[in-house]
Amino acid sequence: MKYILLFILFFSAENVWAAQLKLVATTSSMGMLAREVGAEQVSVKVLAPPDRDAHHLQAKPSMMRHLRSADLVLAIGAELEIGWLPAALQGANNPQVQVGRIGYFEAAAQVGLIDEGQAADRAQGDVHPLGNPHVNLDPVRMIQIAQALAQRLGNLDEANAQVYLQRAQAFAQQIKSRLPQWQAQAKAAKGVVLHHKDADYLLQRFNVPILGYIEPIAGVPTTAKHLKALLTKLKVKDGGVIIRSVFHPPQGAAFLARELGWASHAMPIDPPLGADGAGYLAFIDQWMAAITSNQ
């Protein structure tokens, strides 16, 4: 009898696993949304951990292996992953998750983008003609993306369509309940110098001044000339904070922090690898604490 029960339990667990939608997310932000909206109905694999720059990965056989069996791919989009995701999708040879099919989902396509319509001129640096792709740092846009993801999951799994929508709504309520706190915090921020344009959405959402960028042009390494000009400009400011991503070189931020006496932080651009909605809220909390650290 014991062996029969064990067999039934094993068989049931196998059926549950087999019934899960297999989701592959390009970043941990997309993995967070997949986990929060999909919960036990999905399994989630993240291709780019939060300590890696998703602009500059390489397509690998391991990526193609995950993509080959995926039911849905969740990308940031707006060409953030242009250097590696198309090659990985081609190598995966999975028709369902190719661009334009039901199994391919882009977060940036679900919301309005800042910096849209820039000329596709590499002389201007790391330009995204479709707009700034770093939408994951705007919690309000993430509400919209979660709702669109719930609709897509419901199309793939009609039996749980209402459940996905309810989870997306619950995620929206979590964010809406925290917005007043974040807005109050942001009023104390004097301004931020960024290394790259990866936190523009967050700063614009909460009306925090962007005082400059360590990169002279997006994606182009800084120079001594640019840093000196930036320093001259910033010396007349009444304080501020310098923030770079954890994978950007520290020298420019360290120079400005030393000369200005401002706080400097190396920040993740995505929540931790296994984060859910609560992990995302903690991630935004971390950012809000950083941008007000020189108040």
Secondary structure, DSSP 8 states (H G I E B T S, - for coil): -HHHHHHHHHHHHHHHHHHSEEEEEEEHHHHHHHHHHHGGGEEEEEEE-TTS-TTS----HHHHHHHHT-SEEEE--TTTTTTTHHHHHHHHT-GGGSTTSTTEEESGGGS--TTTT----GGGSS--TT----GGG-HHHHHHHHHHHHHHHHHH-GGGHHHHHHHHHHHHHHHHHHHHHHHHHHTT---EEESSTTSHHHHHHTT--EEEESSSSTTS---HHHHHHHHHHHTTSS--EEEEETTS-SHHHHHHHHHHT-EEEEE-SS--TT--HHHHHHHHHHHHHHHTTT-
